[in-house]
Amino acid sequence: MTQAKTSRIQRLLAWCAENGIQIDERLSVVELDASADGPSGLHTSPGSITVFATGYIPPLQVVVKIPKTTVLSIKTCAMAAHIQDLITSVSEEREPNMWLSLAVLTE
C-alpha cells in the first residue's frame, strides 16, 4: 500500500479543509498502488482512494462532518438556477434521480 500522501490525496484533503469538511484524525486516506489490496484483504482497483481507521473508533462516533453546502445536489451545483427553472417549467419533481444526474453531468 502506498503510504506517502500522493498529490491526489493532498489535493483532496486540501479541498476538504477549504470547504469545512472535518475528518477524524483516526482515519487515514491513502491511494493504493497497482499491486495492493486494501485493509482486511479487500481488493480495490489500482489508484483507488481508500479510507480506513488507524485505530479503534467507538460505535456511533462521528468521524466526518460535511457541511450541507459542500454536498453536490441540484441546489448546490453550478447549474442550480437552470435546473430549478427546468423543474418549475415542467412541473416534474417526481424524478429526483434525473435531476441529480443532470447536476452531476454539469459538474
All heavy atoms as an XYZ file, in Angstrom:
808
protein
N       0.856     -1.173      0.000
C       0.000      0.000      0.000
C       0.900      1.233      0.000
O       1.878      1.293      0.715
C      -0.894     -0.011      1.239
C      -1.847      1.109      1.288
S      -3.067      1.051      2.638
C      -2.754     -0.403      3.532
N       0.528      2.206     -0.784
C       1.286      3.447     -0.822
C       1.042      4.210      0.464
O      -0.091      4.527      0.791
C       0.844      4.307     -2.038
O       1.039      3.539     -3.211
C       1.625      5.585     -2.107
N       2.110      4.480      1.217
C       1.964      5.174      2.493
C       2.062      6.687      2.351
O       1.439      7.414      3.086
C       3.017      4.671      3.484
C       2.814      3.219      3.879
C       1.497      2.984      4.592
O       1.002      3.826      5.330
N       0.900      1.835      4.358
N       2.894      7.149      1.422
C       3.066      8.589      1.248
C       1.783      9.192      0.692
O       1.061      8.555     -0.068
C       4.223      8.859      0.289
N       1.508     10.400      1.106
C       0.346     11.101      0.584
C       0.652     11.547     -0.842
O       1.568     12.322     -1.076
C       0.002     12.325      1.432
C      -0.367     11.996      2.849
C      -1.808     11.620      2.947
C      -2.218     11.496      4.404
N      -3.056     10.391      4.663
N      -0.080     10.998     -1.795
C       0.130     11.380     -3.184
C      -0.436     12.779     -3.408
O      -1.192     13.306     -2.578
C      -0.583     10.398     -4.130
O      -1.996     10.495     -3.911
C      -0.106      8.967     -3.910
N      -0.103     13.364     -4.539
C      -0.633     14.700     -4.826
C      -2.156     14.664     -4.943
O      -2.826     15.615     -4.570
C       0.001     15.280     -6.091
O      -0.297     14.480     -7.217
N      -2.712     13.546     -5.422
C      -4.183     13.421     -5.484
C      -4.780     13.494     -4.087
O      -5.773     14.180     -3.850
C      -4.593     12.089     -6.125
C      -4.539     12.070     -7.618
C      -4.937     10.713     -8.170
N      -6.332     10.433     -7.887
C      -6.856      9.215     -7.886
N      -6.103      8.155     -8.111
N      -8.137      9.029     -7.658
N      -4.172     12.761     -3.156
C      -4.667     12.750     -1.776
C      -4.473     14.121     -1.142
O      -5.366     14.635     -0.464
C      -3.959     11.666     -0.939
C      -4.162     10.273     -1.544
C      -4.420     11.709      0.512
C      -5.582      9.786     -1.569
N      -3.333     14.736     -1.365
C      -3.072     16.067     -0.812
C      -4.098     17.072     -1.334
O      -4.613     17.889     -0.567
C      -1.656     16.516     -1.153
C      -0.599     15.747     -0.400
C       0.817     16.045     -0.880
O       1.029     16.542     -1.983
N       1.793     15.736     -0.044
N      -4.406     17.013     -2.627
C      -5.415     17.929     -3.200
C      -6.792     17.661     -2.601
O      -7.525     18.591     -2.278
C      -5.459     17.808     -4.723
C      -4.293     18.458     -5.430
C      -4.500     18.606     -6.931
N      -5.027     17.422     -7.590
C      -4.294     16.454     -8.155
N      -2.981     16.516     -8.118
N      -4.864     15.428     -8.744
N      -7.141     16.379     -2.454
C      -8.434     16.021     -1.870
C      -8.549     16.542     -0.444
O      -9.543     17.175     -0.079
C      -8.638     14.506     -1.901
C      -9.867     13.983     -1.155
C     -11.153     14.506     -1.789
C      -9.860     12.464     -1.110
N      -7.523     16.300      0.373
C      -7.565     16.738      1.770
C      -7.545     18.259      1.885
O      -8.210     18.830      2.757
C      -6.417     16.105      2.555
C      -6.502     14.575      2.704
C      -5.266     14.035      3.397
C      -7.773     14.153      3.406
N      -6.807     18.936      0.994
C      -6.802     20.403      0.991
C      -8.186     20.923      0.632
O      -8.694     21.860      1.254
C      -5.750     20.933      0.009
N      -8.829     20.313     -0.374
C     -10.184     20.723     -0.779
C     -11.149     20.515      0.393
O     -11.987     21.372      0.673
C     -10.637     19.934     -2.009
C     -12.001     20.318     -2.470
C     -12.328     21.328     -3.328
C     -13.244     19.712     -2.066
N     -13.703     21.375     -3.481
C     -14.275     20.399     -2.721
C     -13.565     18.662     -1.226
C     -15.610     20.061     -2.568
C     -14.902     18.327     -1.061
C     -15.899     19.032     -1.723
N     -11.029     19.385      1.070
C     -11.895     19.120      2.226
C     -11.722     20.212      3.280
O     -12.714     20.750      3.791
C     -11.587     17.750      2.829
S     -12.132     16.353      1.818
N     -10.486     20.545      3.600
C     -10.219     21.571      4.615
C     -10.769     22.931      4.172
O     -11.391     23.648      4.965
C      -8.720     21.667      4.880
N     -10.553     23.286      2.919
C     -11.034     24.575      2.394
C     -12.553     24.671      2.419
O     -13.108     25.764      2.495
C     -10.552     24.779      0.958
C      -9.065     25.013      0.832
C      -8.574     24.887     -0.602
O      -9.408     24.780     -1.534
O      -7.344     24.873     -0.798
N     -13.232     23.532      2.351
C     -14.692     23.517      2.296
C     -15.337     23.115      3.613
O     -16.519     22.790      3.655
C     -15.154     22.606      1.151
C     -14.903     23.252     -0.181
O     -15.653     24.126     -0.608
N     -13.801     22.881     -0.832
N     -14.547     23.140      4.685
C     -15.104     22.916      6.012
C     -15.418     21.468      6.340
O     -16.142     21.196      7.300
N     -14.882     20.532      5.574
C     -15.096     19.116      5.871
C     -14.088     18.708      6.939
O     -12.889     18.886      6.770
C     -14.941     18.259      4.603
C     -16.030     18.643      3.589
C     -15.000     16.774      4.938
C     -15.872     17.994      2.238
N     -14.601     18.186      8.039
C     -13.748     17.781      9.161
C     -13.632     16.260      9.172
O     -14.644     15.557      9.215
C     -14.353     18.267     10.477
C     -14.485     19.769     10.552
C     -15.270     20.209     11.787
O     -15.590     19.408     12.660
N     -15.580     21.486     11.853
N     -12.386     15.771      9.112
C     -12.127     14.335      9.080
C     -11.393     13.945     10.358
O     -10.361     14.530     10.689
C     -11.293     13.956      7.842
C     -12.029     14.385      6.563
C     -11.009     12.456      7.820
C     -11.212     14.228      5.297
N     -11.932     12.965     11.066
C     -11.323     12.473     12.300
C      -9.890     12.035     12.030
O      -9.605     11.370     11.033
C     -12.155     11.290     12.818
C     -11.778     10.864     14.219
O     -10.611     10.461     14.412
O     -12.645     10.907     15.109
N      -8.980     12.390     12.946
C      -7.562     12.058     12.790
C      -7.298     10.557     12.836
O      -6.220     10.101     12.440
C      -6.738     12.764     13.867
C      -6.719     14.266     13.695
C      -5.963     14.973     14.811
O      -5.504     14.297     15.753
O      -5.834     16.197     14.721
N      -8.275      9.782     13.290
C      -8.104      8.321     13.338
C      -8.395      7.661     11.999
O      -8.316      6.448     11.868
C      -8.995      7.727     14.426
C      -8.582      8.174     15.823
C      -9.588      7.796     16.847
N     -10.798      8.589     16.619
C     -11.881      8.551     17.393
N     -11.902      7.747     18.434
N     -12.923      9.305     17.134
N      -8.740      8.476     10.992
C      -8.945      7.955      9.647
C      -7.728      8.266      8.798
O      -7.139      9.336      8.913
C     -10.186      8.582      8.994
C     -11.522      8.275      9.643
C     -12.643      8.960      8.872
C     -11.772      6.779      9.716
N      -7.381      7.332      7.952
C      -6.269      7.520      7.031
C      -6.809      7.428      5.608
O      -7.565      6.505      5.285
C      -5.206      6.446      7.264
O      -4.134      6.616      6.372
N      -6.424      8.370      4.774
C      -6.832      8.389      3.372
C      -5.589      8.089      2.557
O      -4.598      8.810      2.635
C      -7.412      9.768      2.974
C      -7.855      9.763      1.522
C      -8.570     10.158      3.894
N      -5.616      6.988      1.801
C      -4.446      6.582      1.025
C      -4.866      6.195     -0.389
O      -6.027      5.879     -0.646
C      -3.695      5.395      1.673
C      -3.124      5.774      3.027
C      -4.572      4.178      1.780
N      -3.889      6.222     -1.271
C      -4.092      5.740     -2.628
C      -3.342      4.421     -2.746
O      -2.155      4.339     -2.431
C      -3.550      6.752     -3.629
C      -3.806      6.367     -5.064
C      -3.418      7.468     -6.042
O      -2.976      8.543     -5.604
O      -3.552      7.229     -7.237
N      -4.050      3.379     -3.163
C      -3.422      2.068     -3.269
C      -2.649      1.960     -4.574
O      -3.081      2.457     -5.605
C      -4.478      0.967     -3.192
C      -5.285      0.906     -1.894
C      -6.263     -0.246     -1.954
C      -4.373      0.766     -0.692
N      -1.515      1.276     -4.514
C      -0.750      1.093     -5.741
C      -1.303     -0.107     -6.517
O      -2.234     -0.777     -6.089
C       0.750      0.965     -5.452
C       1.091     -0.223     -4.579
O       0.373     -1.239     -4.631
O       2.079     -0.141     -3.841
N      -0.704     -0.374     -7.645
C      -1.236     -1.376     -8.572
C      -1.275     -2.787     -7.994
O      -2.103     -3.590     -8.392
C      -0.408     -1.365     -9.853
N      -0.410     -3.113     -7.053
C      -0.330     -4.488     -6.573
C      -0.957     -4.694     -5.198
O      -0.871     -5.777     -4.643
C       1.140     -4.913     -6.518
O       1.835     -4.091     -5.600
N      -1.559     -3.675     -4.649
C      -2.002     -3.754     -3.253
C      -3.461     -4.149     -3.113
O      -4.275     -3.887     -3.979
C      -1.781     -2.409     -2.570
N      -3.738     -4.783     -2.009
C      -5.112     -4.988     -1.565
C      -5.358     -4.010     -0.439
O      -4.435     -3.584      0.241
C      -5.332     -6.410     -1.048
C      -5.525     -7.403     -2.181
O      -5.822     -6.956     -3.302
O      -5.383     -8.611     -1.936
N      -6.600     -3.666     -0.258
C      -6.945     -2.734      0.791
C      -6.916     -3.398      2.155
O      -6.577     -4.573      2.290
N      -7.285     -2.636      3.195
C      -7.347     -3.189      4.546
C      -8.262     -4.413      4.576
O      -9.220     -4.502      3.829
C      -7.933     -2.046      5.370
C      -7.673     -0.826      4.563
C      -7.693     -1.261      3.125
N      -7.951     -5.361      5.411
C      -8.738     -6.594      5.575
C      -8.823     -7.397      4.289
O      -9.756     -8.162      4.096
C     -10.148     -6.270      6.085
O     -10.086     -5.546      7.287
N      -7.861     -7.210      3.371
C      -7.823     -8.001      2.149
C      -8.832     -7.591      1.096
O      -9.024     -8.300      0.116
N      -9.508     -6.456      1.272
C     -10.460     -6.008      0.260
C      -9.710     -5.645     -1.008
O      -8.763     -4.876     -0.980
C     -11.232     -4.775      0.755
C     -12.150     -4.990      1.942
C     -12.708     -3.645      2.413
C     -13.287     -5.917      1.580
N     -10.127     -6.215     -2.117
C      -9.455     -5.902     -3.380
C      -9.995     -4.584     -3.917
O     -11.194     -4.340     -3.906
C      -9.672     -6.998     -4.413
C      -9.007     -6.681     -5.707
N      -7.643     -6.714     -5.866
C      -9.515     -6.273     -6.883
C      -7.333     -6.357     -7.092
N      -8.456     -6.092     -7.728
N      -9.114     -3.743     -4.356
C      -9.505     -2.469     -4.946
C      -8.760     -2.292     -6.254
O      -7.745     -2.933     -6.502
C      -9.180     -1.289     -4.016
O      -7.778     -1.297     -3.765
C      -9.941     -1.372     -2.707
N      -9.260     -1.435     -7.095
C      -8.611     -1.157     -8.368
C      -7.372     -0.313     -8.146
O      -7.335      0.505     -7.217
C      -9.576     -0.394     -9.283
O     -10.722     -1.170     -9.511
N      -6.350     -0.495     -8.993
C      -5.146      0.337     -8.873
C      -5.504      1.820     -8.891
O      -6.347      2.253     -9.673
C      -4.331     -0.041    -10.106
C      -4.815     -1.406    -10.474
C      -6.275     -1.428    -10.098
N      -4.881      2.584     -8.008
C      -5.141      4.012     -7.946
C      -6.369      4.385     -7.142
O      -6.716      5.559     -7.038
N      -7.039      3.391     -6.554
C      -8.222      3.679     -5.743
C      -7.837      4.495     -4.515
O      -6.793      4.281     -3.918
C      -8.882      2.387     -5.258
O      -9.395      1.654     -6.325
N      -8.698      5.411     -4.160
C      -8.526      6.144     -2.915
C      -9.338      5.398     -1.866
O     -10.511      5.114     -2.056
C      -8.985      7.605     -3.056
C      -8.055      8.339     -4.015
C      -9.032      8.294     -1.703
C      -8.459      9.755     -4.326
N      -8.673      5.065     -0.764
C      -9.273      4.238      0.270
C      -9.184      4.945      1.619
O      -8.193      5.607      1.900
C      -8.532      2.884      0.347
O      -8.549      2.273     -0.941
C      -9.176      1.951      1.338
N     -10.222      4.797      2.411
C     -10.246      5.381      3.752
C     -10.379      4.232      4.745
O     -11.234      3.363      4.574
C     -11.441      6.349      3.925
C     -11.484      6.913      5.331
C     -11.394      7.453      2.883
N      -9.507      4.220      5.762
C      -9.638      3.209      6.802
C      -9.205      3.784      8.140
O      -8.500      4.787      8.203
C      -8.868      1.926      6.447
C      -7.381      2.115      6.303
C      -6.531      1.892      7.372
C      -6.835      2.500      5.090
C      -5.163      2.052      7.234
C      -5.465      2.665      4.940
C      -4.628      2.440      6.013
N      -9.646      3.120      9.196
C      -9.318      3.560     10.549
C      -7.913      3.118     10.911
O      -7.520      1.996     10.605
C     -10.317      2.984     11.540
N      -7.184      3.997     11.572
C      -5.835      3.658     12.023
C      -5.837      3.143     13.456
O      -4.809      2.715     13.964
C      -4.899      4.883     11.940
O      -5.456      5.938     12.730
C      -4.749      5.347     10.505
N      -6.985      3.193     14.094
C      -7.125      2.719     15.464
C      -8.585      2.474     15.774
O      -9.453      2.627     14.915
N      -8.849      2.110     16.986
C     -10.213      1.826     17.426
C     -11.052      3.105     17.409
O     -10.624      4.151     17.894
C     -10.220      1.223     18.832
C     -11.603      1.006     19.364
C     -12.401     -0.018     18.870
C     -12.120      1.830     20.343
C     -13.677     -0.222     19.344
C     -13.404      1.637     20.844
C     -14.183      0.609     20.331
O     -15.461      0.416     20.806
N     -12.254      2.985     16.859
C     -13.233      4.077     16.886
C     -14.503      3.498     17.496
O     -15.068      2.545     16.954
C     -13.501      4.638     15.472
C     -12.207      5.200     14.868
C     -14.599      5.707     15.521
C     -12.331      5.666     13.425
N     -14.950      4.041     18.618
C     -16.141      3.508     19.281
C     -17.382      3.602     18.379
O     -17.464      4.468     17.509
C     -16.308      4.408     20.507
C     -15.006      5.105     20.679
C     -14.375      5.178     19.330
N     -18.335      2.711     18.608
C     -19.585      2.775     17.843
C     -20.268      4.138     17.997
O     -20.125      4.799     19.028
C     -20.451      1.677     18.473
C     -19.483      0.772     19.162
C     -18.326      1.625     19.573
N     -20.970      4.535     16.990
C     -21.760      5.769     16.948
C     -20.910      7.028     17.019
O     -21.424      8.115     17.268
C     -22.828      5.782     18.044
C     -23.797      4.589     18.035
C     -24.741      4.664     19.227
C     -24.572      4.516     16.738
N     -19.621      6.917     16.797
C     -18.708      8.061     16.803
C     -18.792      8.759     15.442
O     -18.717      8.122     14.406
C     -17.286      7.583     17.050
C     -16.273      8.669     17.152
C     -16.221      9.267     18.545
O     -16.422      8.576     19.523
N     -15.928     10.526     18.629
N     -18.967     10.059     15.437
C     -18.944     10.827     14.188
C     -17.490     10.942     13.748
O     -16.637     11.378     14.508
C     -19.558     12.231     14.386
C     -19.408     13.060     13.124
C     -21.021     12.110     14.779
N     -17.202     10.521     12.511
C     -15.822     10.545     12.030
C     -15.600     11.565     10.916
O     -14.463     11.927     10.633
C     -15.350      9.146     11.579
C     -15.258      8.204     12.774
C     -16.242      8.576     10.507
N     -16.665     12.013     10.300
C     -16.555     13.044      9.262
C     -17.766     13.967      9.383
O     -18.893     13.504      9.528
C     -16.509     12.428      7.841
C     -16.458     13.508      6.779
C     -15.336     11.484      7.684
N     -17.503     15.268      9.332
C     -18.584     16.264      9.309
C     -18.487     16.999      7.979
O     -17.439     17.555      7.639
C     -18.446     17.247     10.467
C     -18.687     16.612     11.819
C     -18.589     17.642     12.920
C     -18.812     16.999     14.270
N     -18.713     17.972     15.366
N     -19.592     16.970      7.237
C     -19.633     17.583      5.910
C     -20.723     18.648      5.896
O     -21.899     18.328      6.077
C     -19.931     16.531      4.827
C     -18.897     15.404      4.890
C     -19.969     17.174      3.439
C     -19.188     14.222      4.002
N     -20.345     19.912      5.679
C     -21.369     20.962      5.602
C     -22.341     20.696      4.450
O     -21.935     20.212      3.386
C     -20.566     22.237      5.337
C     -19.164     21.914      5.730
C     -18.998     20.442      5.512
N     -23.583     20.996      4.683
C     -24.608     20.769      3.669
C     -24.279     21.484      2.360
O     -24.557     20.980      1.275
C     -25.967     21.249      4.208
C     -27.134     20.866      3.361
C     -28.444     21.232      4.040
C     -29.617     20.736      3.233
N     -30.882     20.990      3.904
N     -23.650     22.644      2.455
C     -23.321     23.411      1.246
C     -22.243     22.744      0.399
O     -22.053     23.102     -0.758
C     -22.832     24.824      1.627
O     -21.744     24.703      2.545
C     -23.960     25.644      2.238
N     -21.532     21.775      0.955
C     -20.482     21.086      0.229
C     -21.001     19.864     -0.530
O     -20.371     19.375     -1.449
C     -19.363     20.644      1.201
O     -18.923     21.798      1.912
C     -18.180     20.055      0.484
N     -22.166     19.371     -0.154
C     -22.737     18.189     -0.786
C     -23.299     18.566     -2.150
O     -24.044     19.541     -2.279
C     -23.846     17.584      0.105
C     -24.512     16.406     -0.566
C     -23.284     17.193      1.459
N     -22.927     17.797     -3.176
C     -23.445     18.057     -4.515
C     -24.929     17.729     -4.561
O     -25.355     16.633     -4.198
C     -22.702     17.211     -5.555
C     -23.190     17.359     -6.993
C     -23.006     18.796     -7.476
C     -22.470     16.396     -7.907
N     -25.707     18.690     -4.975
C     -27.146     18.493     -5.112
C     -27.643     19.414     -6.226
O     -26.881     20.217     -6.763
C     -27.870     18.836     -3.805
O     -27.891     20.244     -3.600
N     -28.926     19.310     -6.526
C     -29.472     20.197     -7.558
C     -29.516     21.644     -7.085
O     -29.640     22.552     -7.881
C     -30.869     19.733     -8.048
C     -31.905     19.760     -6.921
C     -30.783     18.370     -8.679
C     -33.327     19.487     -7.364
N     -29.383     21.854     -5.785
C     -29.383     23.211     -5.246
C     -27.985     23.804     -5.130
O     -27.840     25.016     -4.997
C     -30.057     23.227     -3.871
C     -31.540     22.897     -3.954
C     -32.173     22.906     -2.589
C     -33.648     22.555     -2.719
N     -34.316     22.556     -1.426
N     -26.938     22.960     -5.167
C     -25.578     23.474     -4.980
C     -24.693     23.346     -6.219
O     -23.571     23.840     -6.205
C     -24.877     22.729     -3.825
O     -24.786     21.333     -4.144
C     -25.605     22.938     -2.516
N     -25.176     22.710     -7.269
C     -24.336     22.528     -8.460
C     -24.220     23.838     -9.241
O     -24.955     24.805     -8.992
C     -24.893     21.421     -9.355
S     -26.409     21.848    -10.234
N     -23.292     23.862    -10.178
C     -23.036     25.069    -10.971
C     -24.263     25.512    -11.770
O     -24.432     26.699    -12.047
C     -21.861     24.829    -11.914
N     -25.108     24.591    -12.122
C     -26.289     24.905    -12.940
C     -27.576     24.934    -12.113
O     -28.668     24.761    -12.647
C     -26.419     23.856    -14.061
C     -25.240     23.816    -15.008
S     -25.069     25.313    -15.982
C     -26.444     25.151    -17.084
N     -27.466     25.170    -10.826
C     -28.619     25.093     -9.917
C     -29.802     25.934    -10.384
O     -30.934     25.443    -10.421
C     -28.199     25.503     -8.509
N     -29.553     27.178    -10.747
C     -30.668     28.054    -11.154
C     -31.361     27.511    -12.396
O     -32.597     27.529    -12.486
C     -30.161     29.471    -11.411
N     -30.593     27.014    -13.339
C     -31.174     26.487    -14.584
C     -31.962     25.207    -14.335
O     -33.030     25.014    -14.917
C     -30.077     26.238    -15.617
C     -29.317     27.481    -15.970
N     -29.880     28.539    -16.659
C     -28.040     27.837    -15.705
C     -28.989     29.492    -16.808
N     -27.859     29.093    -16.235
N     -31.433     24.355    -13.467
C     -32.143     23.113    -13.164
C     -33.440     23.426    -12.434
O     -34.484     22.835    -12.732
C     -31.251     22.153    -12.346
C     -30.105     21.647    -13.240
C     -32.058     20.992    -11.784
C     -29.082     20.804    -12.512
N     -33.401     24.377    -11.504
C     -34.635     24.773    -10.814
C     -35.654     25.317    -11.804
O     -36.849     25.037    -11.702
C     -34.337     25.797     -9.712
C     -33.569     25.231     -8.542
C     -34.299     24.110     -7.822
O     -35.519     24.094     -7.699
N     -33.542     23.143     -7.353
N     -35.181     26.113    -12.794
C     -36.082     26.629    -13.838
C     -36.703     25.483    -14.633
O     -37.888     25.512    -14.958
C     -35.341     27.571    -14.787
C     -34.977     28.898    -14.143
O     -35.540     29.215    -13.066
O     -34.125     29.611    -14.707
N     -35.896     24.479    -14.971
C     -36.422     23.321    -15.708
C     -37.465     22.581    -14.891
O     -38.520     22.210    -15.414
C     -35.286     22.359    -16.064
C     -34.399     22.735    -17.228
C     -33.195     21.792    -17.300
C     -35.191     22.679    -18.528
N     -37.168     22.367    -13.624
C     -38.121     21.666    -12.759
C     -39.436     22.438    -12.702
O     -40.518     21.866    -12.820
C     -37.543     21.468    -11.343
C     -36.380     20.479    -11.389
C     -38.627     21.004    -10.371
C     -35.616     20.371    -10.090
N     -39.333     23.755    -12.553
C     -40.528     24.596    -12.489
C     -41.296     24.568    -13.806
O     -42.523     24.461    -13.825
C     -40.140     26.048    -12.144
O     -39.456     26.038    -10.897
C     -41.368     26.936    -12.040
N     -40.582     24.630    -14.929
C     -41.249     24.704    -16.229
C     -41.959     23.408    -16.608
O     -42.956     23.434    -17.298
C     -40.258     25.096    -17.329
O     -39.346     24.043    -17.557
N     -41.452     22.279    -16.135
C     -42.113     21.017    -16.479
C     -42.932     20.459    -15.328
O     -43.571     19.422    -15.471
C     -41.095     19.952    -16.960
C     -40.414     20.388    -18.227
C     -40.109     19.591    -15.897
N     -42.914     21.150    -14.195
C     -43.673     20.723    -13.003
C     -43.429     19.249    -12.704
O     -44.357     18.492    -12.469
C     -45.168     20.987    -13.212
O     -45.412     22.343    -13.398
N     -42.170     18.861    -12.743
C     -41.840     17.443    -12.578
C     -40.762     17.253    -11.524
O     -39.592     17.155    -11.828
C     -41.370     16.875    -13.917
C     -41.256     15.379    -13.959
C     -42.576     14.666    -13.767
O     -43.530     14.977    -14.492
O     -42.646     13.816    -12.876
N     -41.176     17.215    -10.273
C     -40.213     16.973     -9.208
C     -40.199     15.502     -8.817
O     -39.466     15.105     -7.935
C     -40.536     17.836     -7.985
C     -40.230     19.294     -8.204
C     -40.260     20.078     -6.911
O     -39.695     19.599     -5.915
O     -40.849     21.161     -6.916
N     -40.987     14.686     -9.500
C     -41.066     13.274     -9.129
C     -39.888     12.464     -9.634
O     -39.788     11.295     -9.342
C     -42.360     12.662     -9.665
C     -43.605     13.286     -9.063
C     -44.816     12.710     -9.684
N     -44.661     12.788    -11.151
C     -45.585     12.460    -12.013
N     -46.732     12.004    -11.608
N     -45.367     12.573    -13.307
N     -39.015     13.040    -10.402
C     -37.867     12.319    -10.951
C     -36.562     12.859    -10.367
O     -35.719     13.381    -11.085
C     -37.860     12.448    -12.481
C     -39.051     11.828    -13.163
C     -39.110     10.313    -12.986
O     -38.056      9.679    -12.766
O     -40.214      9.769    -13.058
N     -36.358     12.726     -9.058
C     -35.150     13.297     -8.444
C     -33.857     12.720     -9.003
O     -32.855     13.416     -9.087
C     -35.319     12.973     -6.958
C     -36.271     11.826     -6.916
C     -37.173     12.001     -8.098
N     -33.867     11.444     -9.402
C     -32.652     10.847     -9.958
C     -32.257     11.520    -11.267
O     -31.071     11.723    -11.527
C     -32.825      9.349    -10.169
C     -32.941      8.594     -8.870
O     -32.497      9.063     -7.829
N     -33.539      7.421     -8.911
N     -33.231     11.873    -12.072
C     -32.939     12.541    -13.340
C     -32.326     13.920    -13.077
O     -31.334     14.287    -13.697
C     -34.203     12.695    -14.177
C     -33.947     13.403    -15.507
S     -35.422     13.602    -16.507
C     -36.344     14.794    -15.545
N     -32.872     14.658    -12.130
C     -32.369     15.992    -11.850
C     -30.979     15.934    -11.234
O     -30.099     16.732    -11.589
C     -33.330     16.769    -10.954
C     -34.693     16.921    -11.583
C     -35.885     16.446    -11.105
C     -34.996     17.584    -12.812
N     -36.892     16.772    -11.972
C     -36.383     17.471    -13.028
C     -34.238     18.251    -13.782
C     -37.028     17.996    -14.138
C     -34.872     18.788    -14.896
C     -36.255     18.659    -15.073
N     -30.745     14.977    -10.345
C     -29.421     14.847     -9.757
C     -28.407     14.398    -10.814
O     -27.275     14.865    -10.836
C     -29.434     13.870     -8.583
C     -28.111     13.749     -7.833
C     -27.616     15.111     -7.327
C     -28.244     12.768     -6.685
N     -28.826     13.516    -11.723
C     -27.943     13.097    -12.820
C     -27.546     14.297    -13.671
O     -26.387     14.425    -14.091
C     -28.618     12.041    -13.689
O     -28.844     10.872    -12.950
N     -28.485     15.179    -13.915
C     -28.197     16.389    -14.682
C     -27.210     17.282    -13.925
O     -26.282     17.844    -14.514
C     -29.493     17.159    -14.976
C     -29.370     18.403    -15.840
C     -28.747     18.077    -17.197
C     -30.740     19.047    -16.021
N     -27.376     17.381    -12.613
C     -26.452     18.166    -11.797
C     -25.041     17.598    -11.870
O     -24.070     18.326    -12.055
C     -26.930     18.205    -10.341
N     -24.915     16.270    -11.761
C     -23.597     15.634    -11.846
C     -22.997     15.843    -13.227
O     -21.812     16.136    -13.364
C     -23.706     14.127    -11.504
C     -22.411     13.389    -11.806
C     -24.107     13.928    -10.049
N     -23.811     15.699    -14.245
C     -23.347     15.884    -15.626
C     -22.777     17.285    -15.858
O     -21.775     17.452    -16.546
C     -24.504     15.627    -16.601
C     -24.206     15.800    -18.076
C     -23.219     14.741    -18.550
C     -25.484     15.716    -18.889
N     -23.379     18.277    -15.236
C     -22.922     19.654    -15.453
C     -21.658     20.006    -14.667
O     -21.031     21.010    -14.931
C     -24.019     20.674    -15.106
O     -24.347     20.572    -13.717
C     -25.265     20.455    -15.942
N     -21.306     19.184    -13.706
C     -20.108     19.449    -12.907
C     -18.919     18.990    -13.630
O     -18.186     18.630    -14.075
C     -20.190     18.815    -11.542
C     -21.206     19.478    -10.645
C     -20.898     20.925    -10.299
O     -19.751     21.248     -9.945
O     -21.798     21.758    -10.392
